[in-house]
Amino acid sequence: MIIGTRGSQLALAQTKNVARLLKEQGVETSLKIIKTSGDRFTDRPLHAVSGGVGAFVRELDDVMLAGEIDIAVHSMKDMPTVRPPTLPTASVLKRDTPFDILLTYDGTTLDELPEQSIIGTSSLRRAAQIRRYRPDLITQDLRGNIDTRLRKLKEGQYDGILLARAGLERLGWELEGEILSPDFFCPSPNQGTVAVVTRAGTEAEAAVSRLEDLESRIVTEIERILIFELGGGCTTPIGSYAELTQDKKQIHVRAEVLSLDGREAVRIDEFIPMLGGIEKARELGHRLVQMGGKRLAEEALLQLSRDSCDCSDDSYD
């Protein structure tokens, strides 16, 4: 079976892990690297590239629908909430650390950073959360693979950079940094989770389904339901995080929507029962809309579209 993947270090690490897990099940695979528009255009923010982060997933979808690959491996947080029914998520792997990490050159924490320190991130959510938590700091866009981002930090282009902790774990990198609390930095929906996609009704779907981690499937589905009605997806400042309590009878859910400048936010933080949790998550998602979450998401999208128009005008000068 052919596994399609982007060519970044992280994408390859995730895909090779899936290939290893499948081999343990007796399934032989080969890798096919797909170069997406997001990989080609690293000189602009992700939200300005072919419809944002979800473009990575859609381009692999197209290759799969054309029959060129049997399996695609994705960081689940990049996947749009609405998916083609012919391309199911055949398995959700056991979740890695879902939280963000702040890396600084000398180990300085977020609270210790001097005023006007420059923080690099490619995430609109992280940027908005930083602006809310420390409005005296400066956020700047940061693109490139992890090697490139770390080099820019060491060169002093940034005083700190924000990354997903899971990416470092999957690459086997032991880097000292500050893990940011979900109480102030609610992660992106499904952050730290790898999803494996196939065509429906195929041998690949049957093989991949054996890799499923049920608990990870449950919490990631809850996270998606919480933000489903908001729109905006991964290109707006939206966080959603669910975790099972130790007795597995309840799910602790957090979700929030922020304005791009971090000055305005709506948030929920509750425990819901495991039994009937899906319906309760829908109710909370609807409440998030009524609290003003959809308005904030729509305003962020409008502002981003205006900024994109400004950028394209500048490119003709």
N, C-alpha and C positions, 0 to 999 in steps of 0.2 A: 504494500500500500504506500502511496506517496503522500507525505506530509508537507503541506505548504507553510512557509513562514517568512516573515520579514528577515532581513539580514543583520539586524543589530545584534550586539553581544547578548543582550538580555533575551531577545526573541529566540535566538539560537539556543541559549541555555535552557529556556522553557521547553522548546521543541525537542531537544535531545533528551530531556527528562521524560517527556511523554513517550518518545521512541524506546527508551530504556524500559519503562513500565509496560509497554506493549510487548516488548521482546520477552519479558518475564511471563507474559501470557501466551507466548508462542507465536506472536505476530511479527513478521519481518517488515521493516519499513525503509524507505529512502526519503531524503530531504530534497525539497525544491525551494529555492530562495526566490521570493517575489519582491521586486523593488516597487514600493508604493510611492505616491506623490509626496507623502509626508517625509519619506527618506530622501527624496530628491531635493526638496525645498526646505533647507534647514536655516535659511536666512530670514524667516518670518515666524510669527507666533503660530502655534498649532491651530488656533481657531480661524486663522486666515488661509489655511491650506485646504482646498477642496472640501469645504464643509466641516472642517475640524477633525478631531481625533477619530471619530467614527469612520472616516475615510479609509483608515488602515484596514478596518474590518470589511467594509464594503468591497474594496478592491480584491481581497482574498475570496470573498463570497463569489464575485464574478468569475474568478479563475476556477473555483470549485464547480459552479454551475455549468461552466464550459467543459467540465470533465477532465481538467488537467491535473487536479489533485483530489485525493480521497478524504483527507483530514486537514483541518486548520487549527492551529494553536494560538490562542489570544490571551492577553491580559484582560480579564473579564470586565474591568472598569472601563475599557475602551469600547465595549460593545453597546450599540444603541439599544434603548429599551424595547423597541418594536423590532422583531426579527422576522425574516421570511420563514413561513411555516415549513418550507421544503428543506431548510437548513437548520435542524434542531441542534441545541447544545447537548451533545450526546453524553457528556460527563462534565462534572465540576470537580476539580481535584481538591484535595485537602488544603485548606487555606493556610497561607503563611502569615507573618505579622502584617496586620492591616494598617498600621499607623505610619505617619510621616516622621522623618528624621531631619534634624538640622545639623549640617556639617559646617564647622568653622575651622580656620587654619590652626588656631591655637586652643581649641576646645571651649571657647567662650560660649556661654549659654544664651538663649534668647533674651532672658531678663538682664543679662550682663552686657549685651552689645551697646556700644555708645550710640547716642542720637545720630541720625543721618547715616547709619551704617547701611550698606547696599546688600539686599537679599535677592538672590537669583532663583527664579522658578519659572517653569513653563506652564504652570497650572493657575488658571484664573481663580479657582477656589482657594488655593493656598495663598495667593497674593491678597485676596480680599480678607482672609482670616488674619494674615499678618497686619494688614492695615487697621483692622479692628483691634487687635491685641496690642500692637505697638505702632500707633499712627505716626510716630516720629521717625520710623525707619523708611527707607526707600526700596521699593520693589522694582526689579528689572527683569525683562524676559531672558530666559536661559534655555537654549536649544543645544542639541548634540547628544552623543551617547555619553555614558557615565564617565568614561575616560576623559572626554572633552570637558565635561562639566567640572570634574575634579582638577583638571589642569588649569582651568580658568580661575578656580578658587585659589590654587597655589600661587598663581601669577598675580593675585591681588586684584583681579577684575571685580571680585565680589568679596564682601566680608563674611557672607554665609550663603549656603545654598540649601534648598529644600528638595528632598527626594522621598520616594516611597521606600520604607525600610525593606520591604519584600524583595525589591530588585537587587539590593546589595546581598541579601541572603542567598538568592538564587545563583548569583555569580560567585558565591563563596568568599565574599570580601568581608573581613572583620574590621570595620572602621568605627572609631569612637565618635559618637555624636549624641545629641539630645533627642530622645524619643518624645514626640509631642503628644500631650494628653488629648484624647477625643472629646474631653469636656470643653476644650477651647478650639481644637482643630479636628472637627468631625471629618473622617476620611471620605474620599469619593466612594460612591456606591460600588461594592464588590472589590475594592482595593485589596491587593494581596492574594487574589484568587485567579487561578488559571482555568479557562474554559476551553473545551475541545469540541469543535464543530464538525459535523459530517453531513452528507446528504441523507435524507430520510429513507428508511427501509433498505439500507445497504449493509453489506458485511462489515464495512467500516463502523457503522453505527453500533452494531452488535458487539464488535470487539472493544470499541472505545467505552461503551457503557459499563464495562466491568471495572473501569478505573474510578467510578463515581464515589464521592464522599458525601453521604447523605446529610450530615449536619451542615457542611459547607453549602450544599444546595439549598437547604432550608433558609439559612440566614441571608444568603445572597438574593434569594427570591423575595424575602421580606424587604430587603433594602431597595430593590427595584420597585416593588409595589408602593412603598412610602413616597417615592418621588415621581411615580408614573404620570400623575395628572399635572405636574408642574411644567412639562415640556422643557426644552432647552438642552436636556441631556448633559453630556460631558463637556459642553462648551460654555457652560454658565457656572457661577459659583454655588454649587449644590453639594451638600454632604449628606451621607446616609450610612449609618452603621448599626448592625444588629449582632448581638452575641447571646448565646444560650447561657442561662444561669447554671451554677454548678449542679443543681439537681435536675436540670434539663426540663423543668416544668414551666419555666417562663423564658421570655426573650426580652432582653434590655435593648430598646430601640432609641436611637438618636437620629434626628434629621434636621437640616437647616438649609435656608436659602439666604444668600447675602447679596447686597448691592455690590457692584464692582469696586467701589471705594471703601467697602467694609463698614460704612457708617450706619447702615440699616440692615437688620436681619430678623428673620422669624425662625423659631426653633421649637422642636418637641423633644422631650426626654422622658420616656415612660417605660414601664414594664408591662408586657402583654402576655396572656396565657399561651402556652404552646398549643393547646387544643383550641382551635378556632382562631389561631394567630393570623392567618391570611386575611380573614374578614376584618379583624381588628386593625390590621395594618392598612387596609383600604380606608377604614374610617379615619385613621390618623393622617393618611395622605390627603384625604378630602379636607380635614381640619387645617392642614398646612396651607392648602390653597385658600381657604376662607380667611386665614390669618394674614394673607397678603403675599404668600410665597409665589403664586403664579404671576402676580404683578411684578415682583422683583425679577423673576426669571425673564419675563417678556421685556422689561426695561433694559436688562443686561444684553439681551439679544439685539435689541434695537440699537443700543450704543455701540455694540461690536460691529453691526452692519454699517453704521456710519463711519466708524474707524477704518473698516476695510475699504470703503469707498474712497476715503481720504488717501489711504496707502496706494490704491491703484492709480489715482490721479497723479500722485507724486512720481510714480514709476515712469510716467510719460515725459517728465521734465528733462 
